[in-house]
Amino acid sequence: MTDATRIRRSSLQAREAILVAAEEVFAVHGYAGSTSRDLARAAGVSESVIYRHFGSKSGLFAASVLAPFLRFLETFSDTSSRYLAQPLAVEVMLRLFVSELF
């Protein structure tokens, strides 16, 4: 997408588009295989917009991949604590972990 064909978006819309695109690009290419240019192109923004919102590629990775995963772990931890005293707790917790992860 060239500068002339980029869509005008609000700052919030641009941030959301970057996060969605980053999840996809990082999932396919990994952190090391993803460039800021790839990320910007996938989100339909300029690289400067990524840096304005996230500061760096690592900041974007933290926001798009690490933060959601850490929220999942926190939720799983809270939810699973209810099952610890039950018989078959390990099986229940594993099923819960997999179902919530996916």
C-alpha positions in Angstrom: 0.0 0.0 0.0 1.5 3.3 -1.0 1.2 6.6 0.9 -1.4 7.8 -1.6 -3.6 4.7 -1.1 -3.4 4.5 2.7 -6.8 4.8 4.5 -7.3 7.7 6.9 -8.0 6.3 10.3 -8.4 7.6 13.8 -5.4 7.0 16.1 -7.4 4.3 17.9 -8.3 2.6 14.6 -4.7 2.7 13.4 -3.5 1.2 16.7 -6.1 -1.6 16.5 -5.1 -2.4 12.9 -1.5 -2.5 13.8 -2.2 -4.9 16.7 -4.3 -7.2 14.5 -1.7 -7.2 11.7 1.2 -7.8 14.2 -0.5 -10.9 15.6 -0.7 -12.4 12.1 2.7 -11.3 11.0 4.5 -12.5 14.2 2.5 -15.8 14.1 3.7 -16.5 10.5 7.2 -15.1 10.5 8.2 -15.0 14.2 9.8 -12.0 15.9 13.1 -12.3 14.1 11.6 -12.9 10.7 9.3 -9.8 10.9 10.4 -6.4 9.9 8.8 -3.1 10.9 8.2 -2.6 7.1 6.3 -5.9 7.0 4.3 -5.0 10.0 3.4 -1.6 8.6 2.5 -2.9 5.2 0.2 -5.6 6.8 -1.5 -2.9 8.9 -1.8 -0.4 6.1 0.2 2.3 8.0 3.6 3.8 7.7 6.4 2.6 9.9 6.4 5.9 11.8 2.9 5.2 12.9 4.0 1.9 14.5 6.9 3.7 16.3 4.5 6.5 17.4 2.2 4.0 19.0 4.6 1.3 20.3 8.0 2.9 20.3 9.7 -0.1 18.7 9.2 -3.5 17.2 9.7 -5.1 20.6 7.1 -2.7 22.1 4.7 -3.9 19.4 5.5 -7.5 20.1 4.9 -7.0 23.8 1.5 -5.3 23.1 0.3 -7.7 20.4 1.6 -11.1 21.6 2.9 -11.0 25.2 0.3 -8.8 26.8 -2.7 -11.0 25.6 -0.8 -14.2 26.6 -0.1 -12.8 30.1 -3.7 -11.8 30.5 -4.7 -15.4 29.5 -2.3 -16.8 32.1 -3.7 -14.5 34.8 -7.3 -15.5 33.9 -6.3 -19.2 33.8 -4.6 -18.9 37.2 -7.7 -17.3 38.7 -10.0 -19.8 37.2 -8.0 -22.9 37.8 -7.5 -22.1 41.5 -11.2 -23.2 41.9 -10.4 -26.7 40.7 -7.3 -27.5 42.8 -9.2 -29.1 45.6 -11.4 -31.3 43.4 -10.7 -34.9 42.4 -9.2 -35.1 38.9 -8.0 -31.5 39.2 -5.1 -32.1 36.9 -7.3 -33.4 34.1 -9.8 -30.6 34.6 -7.0 -27.9 34.6 -5.4 -29.3 31.5 -8.7 -29.3 29.6 -9.4 -25.7 30.9 -5.9 -24.5 29.9 -6.3 -25.9 26.4 -9.8 -24.6 25.9 -9.0 -21.1 27.1 -5.8 -20.9 25.2 -7.5 -21.7 21.9 
